Amino acid sequence: MSKFLYNEVAAQMSADGNFMIKVDGQVFKTPNGETVVGNGMLIKALAEELKTQKTELNFHDMPLTRYVFTAFDRVRGRRDSVINEIVRYVETDLLCYRVSSPQELVKKQDKLWQPLVDWSKDKYGIGLITSVGTLSILQDPATLKKVHQIIKLMNNFRLTGMYKAVALSGSAIVGLAILEGTLTVEKAWKIANLEESWQLERWGHDTELLERLTISKKEFADLGHFLSLIKL
């Protein structure tokens, strides 16, 4: 008896020139019954992921499968909702809320965060308002509209990557910078977890915090892998 869940997993050219997967002779589909198709790099990597599965699908160990299922079953059918959700992140964007003390952290935030705020202004005309402390910010509606215009042009795979990048980082600007190649996922992880990493450096070992940071780093790495495979 095979120690793997599937006897045969193969990537094949589909009728439209993309690639699809056959699993034990059957077309591989999402939970909603959508046929999974994509470029050769993505589909071949997804097939390799499927080959590792044993007695049952373990989605915890299948980040590419999760991304692809999200793209087909969630993003494709409700693009407007997903785009609006991303735009809402701009109103509470991580980069816009700065601490007033201690000065060490203030300087770290300014060094890592402000260049991205400046980049979004210079490249896209996204003029973010920043705040110190807990004061809430009301961003200019024109800023929200600009972000909406940018991300609505993304295809479903890129929009899925953007959605996950924003959710992981808490910042639409960080997400956009990752998608545009301005930020590596490694640098984005440092930016998104600046305060947590600083706390760890200042207060010493914290098992729970260290575990959260380790999980976060893995999630950013999975994002980077997915984005590298959907580039055409």
N, C-alpha and C positions, 0 to 999 in steps of 0.2 A: 504494500500500500504506500502511495506517495506521502511524504511528510509535508507536502505543500497543499494548499487549498485547491489550486488549479493545476491541471496536468499540462496545459498549453496556453501560453499568453503570447500573442503576436501582434505587432503593429503592422497595419496594412494601409496602402493608399486607398482613399475613399473616392467616390465618383466625382466629387467636386475638386479634386486635386489636393485636398487636405489628407490627414491621416486619421485612422480609426483603430480600435483595438478589438481583436477577436479573443474571447476567453472560452476555451474548450469548445470552439466552433461557433459560439454565440457572440453577437455584437455587444460590446460593453456599453452599458447605459447608466445614467444617473438614477437616483431613487425615484425621480419623477418620470422616468422612462425616456429621457432625452439621450439620443446617441451622442457619445463623446467624440468630438472631432477637434483637430487642431493641427498646428505645424508639426513637422517631423520630430524636432528636438523635444517638444513637450510630450507628445504622445509616446515616443520611445522611452522617455524617462518615467512616464506614468506606468507603462507596461512593466518596466523593471521593478517599480514599487509593488505592483500587483503580484509579481512573481515571488516576492518575499513572504506573502501571506500564507499562514499555515491552516489551522483548523477552522478559523473564521476571520472575517475582515476585522482588523484592529485599526480603527480610524485614528487612534492616537499616534500610531506609527506611520500614518499615510498622509503627510501634509500636502503633497501634490494632489492627491485624490480629493482632499477636502477643498482645496482651492478650485479645482475644476468643477466639482459638484456645486460649489457656491456660484461660480460663473454661469453655469447653465440653469440651475434650479432657482436661484435667488435673484441674481443681478439681471440676467437677460429679460426676465418677465416683469421686472419692476425697476427699471433704470431710473425713472424720475424720482421714486422714493429713495433709492440709494444715493443718488446725486444730492437730493435735498438734505439727507442725513449727514453727508460729508460737509456740505456747506454750513450746516448748523455748528459743526466743530469750530468754524472760524470765530464764532461768537464767544467761545470759551477756550480759544487756542492756547495751548501750553506756553508758547513763546511770548504771549502778551501779559502774563501775570508774573511779576517779579517780586522777589522778597526785598524788604528794606534792611534786613540784617540777618546774619552776621556779614560783615564786609567781604570775607573770603568767598562766601557763596554768591554775594552780589556780583563780585568780579567774575566769577566762573560763569554765571548766567549771561552777563554782558559779553563775555568772550565767545561763548558757544552759541548763544541764541540770537544776539543782535545782528550778526552777519547774515543770518537767514531772513530776518525781517527786512534788512536792507536789500537783499537779493530779490525778494518777492516784489519789492517796490520798483527796483531798477529793471527787472526783466518783464514783469507782468503789469506793473502799475497798481499792485495790490498794496494800498496804504493802510497798514494795520495800526491801530491805536494800542499802546501798551499802558500798563498800570503797575503801581507799586503797592504791595499789600493786598487787601481783600476787596478793594473797590471794584465793583462790577463795571464792565465796559460795554458800551453800545457802539458796535462797529458801524461804519458808514454803509448804508444799503448798496451803494455803488461798489464797494469792496466785495460784498457777498455776491453781487451780480457778476462781477469779474471772475470770481472763483467758479461760479456756476458755468459760465461760458467756456472756461478752460476745460473742466472735467467732462462736460457733456460731449466733447469731441472724442473721448477715449472709447476704444472698443471694449467689449464685455470683459475680456481678460485683463486689460489694463485697468479698467474701472474696478474690477475685483481686487487687483493688487493695491490700487489707491485706497479702497475702502479698508482693507486690512492694515495698510501702512498708517492710516489716520487713526484707526482704532488702537493700534499698538502704541503709537507715539503720543496720542492726545493732541495732535497738531495737524491741521490741513496743510500748513506750509511745509512741515517736515515731510509729509506724505508726497506732496508735489515735488519737492526737491529730490526725493528718492526716485520717483518715476522719471524725472528729467535727467537723472544721472549726476546731479550736482552733489548729492550725498551718497556715500556708501551706506549699506545697512549697518555696518560696524560703527560708523560715526553717528548715524541716526540713533542707534541704541544708546550711545553715550549722551547724546543730547536729551533723549526722552527720559533717561534715568539719572540725570545729573544730580538731582537732590538726594535720591536714594543712595547713589554711589558716594556722595559727599558724606552722608550720615554714617555710612559704613567705615569710611576712612577716619572720621572724627571719633566715633564712639566704639570702634572695634567690632569684633565678631558678633554677628547677629544671625543665627541660623535661619530664622524665618525670612528675614530680608535677603539674605544670600541666596536662599532657595528661589525666591521670587525673581531676583535678578538673573539667576541661571536659566530659569524657564523663559524669561523675557528675551534673553540673548538667543536661545534656541528658536524662538518664534521669529525673531528678526532674521536669523540665518535662513529659516525656511522660506520667508518672504523673498529674500535675496535670490534663493535658488529658483523659486517660481518665476520671478521677474526676468532672470537670465534666460529662462527657457521660452518665454513668450515674445522675446525680441525677434523681429523679422528683418 
